[in-house]
């Protein structure tokens, strides 16, 4: 149970949700088992009474473009050719589900259920789709039916318990969660469910106990940390609430994985360029740059018109120090004439990473022509200008970056540094002071910068005290190099 | 506007000084279909009357096939008595094509936002006839930017209501000259923001007697940096906000001399922000100071708790109102803020994106919120909606706040590709059933709720001064809707506050109606909330079958508490500060 993935309320089309927050790594596939659809079909028993014929939705495939149209068209043709074959009909349902054609998928799942009422997966997948649509009340009878057909399946039981909780059936959910909490495979989400149920009853102390147990099983459980923060706050434990919230912010969408081979059929039904690229983005988020590049290149090969993949490749090649490939990708993207601003911004950062500041500056400026509010580009421009000795230009770029993205801490840090260089020490102190909260692993560096600015401004005692605090904090975070630097500066100050 | 799964997503470049992983942006798209699931409940005869009343305005979203994001987001509407004749006038915010701004392109005869004067007539028998007259040009209030929303307040304390218009591009402050005309004073007042602004709210956050201005901003979209996005099956469609960077909100402090100072940084507002869409004002922690709630699209909402020293602290996360119960931010758009459960504090209702369901955050009175969407009964019937404007309103005057929300998709709905109105949805009306339960009564709400539209702004107020609350809905790329409330007779009271001691209309004050054996009904005075819109500054009370009123209580923004006795129902009451009997709070 070390995977991190999405919450139960999220779409079963798992693993494609990408978070945007700087530095967060969010989503991974819900399901460990990657069963391809055809394999699943071969395993499914044919229902008795195959003389039955499904009532399929009318699908105007011509209205569905690209890979979706091909996928849906093929599945639709097969289902129409064999409307009595539950595998063909079910495959169409899964394909529609994967491409988010909800109403048609629901209708097709119903057809599959009529053909094979004893086959769990058609009830279960239909239920998961209703959950993904936010329609938990509609999902409930489907999941109940699926659970009745496979009472020992932990994933199905968990989904059912969660659906009950989502419709405020607290009493109905708790026995299931209690049962699931005894199973190591589902203990973490079950304890989380019990915690939420307790909160719904106003039992915050009880909730805290369950949520602490959930986190004990899966330490990065973002939703559990969040619920725990709320429970602690209700209990008047403010400091504990703040600490729990800090944990949650580190991995908002992290969720313990539960093996669910049937749910995996849905994402596996898509192999189009966009889906491949999304998997590449996941790999990038996980730090697997070669894997991310490979996926993006495959996506481009599948669909040369997938511009976003090309734009992403500029950055990914840069991260892999494949400078020539980055440049070639950039040239190609710019010649295409679409989303040029993003291409400039991505490539300018690649140039900056090579410390080719003079070349990066005009590219950053082109990016900013397209979007003058692009704070990362402004920050990058500031760095490039600083490298080339244009301190005034850098100061202005950093100032604009901070104005447009006040929470982009690296830009504010750079702005503070530039203010120090310009001799505007009180302004620098103000900027560095704003960086002190929230505390994270960057804070020792920011506090050290603040102390240095104070010392330069003649506030020796306060500066020294803050330097000592920065030193202690750096050691606490295991930042030995920074600690050594601070210690040396403190020694010199004596 | 969030949700999953997304369409193609860019890998974002990291700030170069950060050694972390790449940022990535999900271009999130969604699918919509209309759900008319309802339950039987008391009738609510709203009547569509815009055309009949001469309120003829059609929004121009400027859509031209490029799928520029601002096209799908506007616009709003304001209800305010600009001419002081006692009835609500209507200001409709207009959009236009973003390509009009292209260099060298002529801009002939751009359409502008419009002001409609309410010429309400009442005959001898008491019959009321609504009629609106377009007075935009005479009033000098024709805004020609890519308009988004409007906020209303008497910023200069001269006794008339002024108007702030937000836009994709520069905003505008129109000072009411008190003679039926306005003057654009944006530059002198110092309240422009050239970024993409959405909702705004006037609020006296420092309680110095003049109204300050909070402006929510959205994302850093530009035409030149616009991205190409697709829907789930790969067809061109509007991007999710996550394709761009959020831009911070702005707080302007009123200096009391016609000018404002940018207090964003000093007040702490820049410490947290998202893709801002909705803004509401309320005393959410019950300390007597106005707080702010900001609905951010696909990013955590902020609950700015007033720190009493000209500052705010964001307690969104810890309060439980930043995200859903699992801690996931939602596509928050519009806000309704009000005491729906009559326990004396302000609760929050937030409209969300399809598949998320709309959320009801119930306040415990100390600023702790509980996500009660399922228990209250608003989750299931909003699952397929993409909601925008919303408001609490006691449409049947039974004393309990009901709820209205208007919706319209932001991406082509599944199965509606190629249809003439692929983004259209229907508005919804929820009736308070007591006990914290809301029942979707849309099907019984009248034909005005029948037609699909791309609902955006929504404002409420007693437009025909008959004692019940009417509704105006601004649509995207369509006509404005006027929903006249013809609900069955019941007793009521409307309260207008005036104060010579600054903050002339008492924005932020709480008005309470105390009655025998019933909880005191509380309403907050202000025009904020909903989405891109401004509502009636008067407080409305439904009294049900009994006209009896023990006391009318006013808690003024500075803490002064007064009460009036001997108040009769079924009228508009103007309460002047200092004319009631003072009593200690609590």
Interface residues (C-beta under 8 A of the other chain):
Chain A: X6 X7 X8 X9 X10 X11 X13 X16 X17 X18 X19 X20 X21 X22 X23 X25 X60 X63 X64 X65 X66 X67 X68 X69 X99 X100 X101 X102 X103 X104 X132 X133 X134 X135 X136 X137 X138 X166 X167 X168 X196 X199 X200 X222 X223 X225 X226 X227 X229 X230 X233 X234 X241 X242 X245 X248 X249 X252 X253 X272 X274 X277 X278 X281 X284 X285 X286 X287 X292 X296 X306 X307 X308 X309 X311 X312 X315 X316 X318 X319 X338 X339 X341 X342 X345 X346 X349 X350 X352 X353 X369 X370 X371 X372 X373 X374 X375 X376 X379 X380 X383 X404 X405 X406 X407 X408 X410 X411 X413 X414 X434
Chain B: X3 X4 X5 X6 X7 X8 X9 X10 X11 X12 X13 X14 X15 X16 X17 X18 X20 X21 X22 X23 X24 X25 X26 X27 X31 X33 X195 X220 X222 X224 X225 X226 X227 X228 X230 X232 X233 X234 X235 X242 X245 X247 X248 X265 X270 X271 X272 X273 X317 X318 X320 X323 X324 X325 X326 X327 X328 X354 X355 X356 X357 X368 X370 X374 X375 X379 X380 X383 X384 X414 X415 X417 X418
